[in-house]
Amino acid sequence: MASDFEKPDKVHTLFKEEIELAGTVVWNGPVGVFEMDKFAVGTNEVAKALAETDAVTVIGGGDSAAAVNNLGFGDKMTHISTGGG
């Protein structure tokens, strides 16, 4: 059963399909409470899809940057910004 912080696997598949179609993806903010393993699936799946796409990928924000770097995908992204407001 999906919690309030996590979406079903079908949604992850839809995100991946859309990412595969994109020419450019700007991602600002993790999916759910990625710091907690049981809620990290959405963030992990989006980060993996971004790492596997040929699209230009721009990661914005400290939490998103931390997520892709912690997963070992930082070098697969076109640009990672840690600037904030």
C-alpha positions in Angstrom: 0.0 0.0 0.0 1.3 3.4 -0.9 1.7 6.0 1.8 1.0 9.7 1.6 4.7 10.2 0.8 5.0 7.5 -2.0 3.3 6.9 -5.3 2.5 3.5 -6.7 4.9 1.8 -9.2 2.7 2.7 -12.1 3.4 6.4 -11.5 7.1 5.8 -11.6 6.7 4.1 -14.9 4.8 7.1 -16.3 7.5 9.5 -15.0 10.2 7.4 -16.7 8.3 7.3 -20.0 7.8 11.1 -20.0 11.5 11.6 -19.2 12.5 9.4 -22.1 10.4 11.6 -24.4 11.9 14.9 -23.2 14.7 16.9 -24.8 15.3 18.8 -21.6 14.4 18.0 -18.0 14.6 20.5 -15.1 14.2 18.7 -11.7 13.7 20.8 -8.6 12.8 18.8 -5.5 12.9 15.1 -4.6 9.8 12.9 -4.8 8.7 12.2 -1.2 10.8 12.0 1.9 13.8 10.5 0.1 15.9 10.6 3.3 13.8 7.7 4.7 14.4 4.4 2.8 10.8 3.4 2.8 9.9 6.6 1.0 12.9 6.9 -1.3 11.6 4.9 -4.2 10.1 7.8 -6.2 13.2 9.9 -5.9 15.5 7.0 -6.7 13.4 6.0 -9.8 13.3 9.6 -11.2 17.1 10.0 -10.6 17.8 6.7 -12.3 15.6 7.7 -15.3 17.4 11.1 -15.6 20.8 9.3 -15.5 19.7 7.0 -18.3 18.2 9.6 -20.6 19.9 11.4 -23.5 18.0 14.6 -22.6 19.7 17.6 -21.1 19.2 17.3 -17.4 19.3 20.3 -15.0 19.1 19.5 -11.3 18.1 22.4 -9.1 18.4 22.7 -5.4 20.4 21.1 -2.6 18.0 18.2 -1.8 17.8 17.1 -5.5 21.5 17.5 -5.9 22.2 15.5 -2.7 19.8 12.8 -4.0 21.5 12.3 -7.4 25.0 12.5 -5.9 24.2 10.0 -3.1 22.8 7.6 -5.7 26.0 8.0 -7.8 24.2 9.7 -10.7 25.8 13.1 -10.3 28.2 12.6 -13.2 25.3 11.6 -15.5 23.6 15.0 -15.2 24.2 17.9 -17.5 24.1 20.5 -14.7 23.6 20.5 -11.0 22.9 23.8 -9.2 23.1 24.0 -5.5 22.1 27.7 -5.4 19.1 28.7 -3.5 17.1 31.6 -2.3 
